[in-house]
Each structure stands twice: as structure tokens, then as C-alpha cells.
């Protein structure tokens, strides 16, 4: 877990889960742009950046199992989950795992650019392709890998294990129908995302027993960079009432 701007007196924490092949640094610019009473905590999965020497984990259950105790250790005040793409799956499944362990739960879950797991994909799997085909097809489908990285075999070699592990985790995940999320869910997406159309985003309403809201931003699958100001303004509106809750009122499910 990385906090780019630690805020010991923060009244609410925003836990951010990155996309496949990404890292916590995706959210670095957010830390200084959020209100002072919000502490951004960015998940860093193994096999990348400061965890480069750690073995990758190539299953969603394995990642969730590792993340739950970390989140529990940081749940001494109200918190919100934000997950982009693969991170959206982790945000939802970590919430369910916290429910099962009677741990404190997020006050709100924000999903970005990902269909719920009960909506099937008709795209062929990528994780078992050879390196060249894997990079080419992953970038064709999702984008997000800069051409300068593709051209630098050394840098690409550092990126590939984590990206392939993440894709394997997503593409092999076949969960049983889990319980609905007990908290409000907001879903974000890019208006022109060719991978996750609005109908797939709207299907998240079936995943929550709480309030549901869908908002689209200009852009495609990785709309977050260009729309950062609008995204953070919306997130701030979500966390403001949560920040007003006293930490001693955070409760675990019964």
C-alpha cells in the first residue's frame, strides 16, 4: 500500500486499485489534488515497481486473499474503494471477502471501465499468447502501453510478467454468484470505450443492494488521465459526507 501524501489526520481513506499491468503510480497525481482530509492509499500488486522482485500472483482469489488483511489493518476510519478495469474486479471481490470475514466495509465502491463478472466476454483470451502477440493484441484491445515502452525490450521485459499475470487472473476467473455489495456503488466509464459499453457498466446495478449511479466521461477505456479534474470532483462529492462520519462509528457487519 502506498500513500504518496500521508495524512495522519485524514477523516476518510480512498483505496485505489490499478488496472491490469499498471501500478500504484497511476494514482500519484490524485494524492495532491484531493482535499486534505482525504488520504489516498494506492494498492501496489506484486511483481512491479517497488515490488518488482516479488513473485506475481495470477489469480483473483490469490490477490484478494493477500489484500484483505492489508485493508483490515488500514480500516480504522471510514473508507471508499475505487477500482479501474481489473482494479474494479478487485474492489468488488475484496468487499465481498471483507463481508465474509465480518470486517469493516467500504462506505462506497466506485467501479471504473469494467463489466461485472456475471457479464460474459466474447473476446478471445490473451494471456497464453507468445510475447509479441500478447503485447500486440493487448494494446489493440485496451491500449495503454506507450509505443516507447513497446520499442524498449528491456523496459517491456519488466512490464510483461505483471501484465500477463493480471490478464491470466482476469481471464481465468469464474466465480460463483456472490452476495450483492451492501454499500452504494457508483460506476464510471468512458463515453467511447469500445470494450466496456454503457450497457455493461449499467449491469453493475445488479451487484449492489445499495444506491446505484452511472456516470460517463469523455474518452475511451483509459479516460482517467484526460478527465482527471472531473473524476476527482465527482469522487470528492462522494467522500465528503463519508468524511463527516466519526471513525469510532465505523462498524463491522453483524
Helices and strands as residue ranges (DSSP letters): E 12-17, G 24-27, H 28-31, E 38-42, G 49-51, H 60-73, E 79-84, H 86-100, E 108-112, H 131-142, H 147-151, H 153-171, E 184-190, H 198-202, G 203-207, E 212-217, H 228-243, G 247-249
